[in-house]
Amino acid sequence: MRPAVQWNSQKLARQGATRYRIWTVLMQSETSLPLRLALVGMSGAGKTFWTKKLAAEGWTAISCDDRIEEKLVARLVAGRHTGIHGVAAWMGWPDNPSYAEREAQYLEEEIHTLGEVLTSLEREPDKPLVLDTTGSVIYTGNNLLLRLRRRMTVVYLAASAQEQQLLIERYLSDPKPVLWRGAFQPKKGESPQETVARCYPMLISARRQSYEALAHCTLPVADLRHPALNAESFLSRIRGQLERGR
């Protein structure tokens, strides 16, 4: 049995006297109804892919990325940006002077988005759906994460060490919004791409502990890549993990 709450902090980086920390919360709660899933994990792990698979089978699907984009639309339009790639372009590369401010704005809207989703679920406790979270959901604060874990079955799609390079390559070739939270630490003479290649694995490692603590079950991404797998196969794996965890 997990303790109700246990804190563990991991330093991501140090800039001057500023410490960047990610708080891991180990929370005790019952899993939600089987038809209320929240998918968590790094960008590129397959959250959106499986959300769309379930939506095609009639599930109500909510994309946090889409809702955050809606909240940012006025700022995006001002810079002639649209879509998820437009959000990434608006945020800029992590060494951009405006990045820290826009990272904070993005997180603020993500917090509002998750709060709205959870409030809706609390008003309609039997509403079935799948929630496609962002990779940065773990930064939304302990209150929201506790509510998320109480109201939904949280499924962590975990990339293996071997798949980390693929995630890095995807980020470099097809950037999505990423909250670095101080983990992007350039070295003298290093290009931004080289910094990403060096620091992204550390970001993944720092987040992994929080994803695992938040989730009711973990599915290795490598086990979900077979082209014959369908939505029912995905759900079957979740049910199996939950049964083994009892």
WOVENLIN-V882371 format. One record per residue. PSI is psi as a letter, one per 20 degrees, with the letter a starting at -180 (none if undefined). Layout:
# WOVENLIN-V882371
PSI + PSI
This chain:
# WOVENLIN-V882371
p + q + q + g + p + p + q + p + q + p + p + g + r + p + o + c + j + p + p + p + q + p + p + p + p + o + p + p + r + q + q + a + q + h + k + n + p + o + p + q + r + q + p + i + i + j + g + h + g + h + g + h + g + h + h + h + j + j + q + p + p + p + o + h + g + g + h + g + g + h + h + j + g + g + h + g + h + h + j + l + q + q + r + h + h + h + g + g + h + g + h + r + q + i + j + p + h + i + g + g + g + h + g + h + g + g + h + g + h + g + g + g + g + h + g + g + g + h + g + g + h + h + h + m + i + j + o + q + r + p + o + n + r + r + h + j + h + i + j + i + q + h + g + h + h + g + g + g + h + h + i + r + o + p + o + o + o + p + p + r + h + h + i + g + h + g + h + g + h + g + g + h + h + m + p + r + p + p + o + h + l + i + i + o + n + q + q + p + j + p + q + h + h + h + g + g + h + h + h + g + h + h + g + g + g + h + h + g + h + h + g + h + h + h + q + h + q + p + p + p + h + h + i + j + i + p + i + i + p + a + g + h + g + g + h + h + h + g + g + g + g + h + g + h + i + none
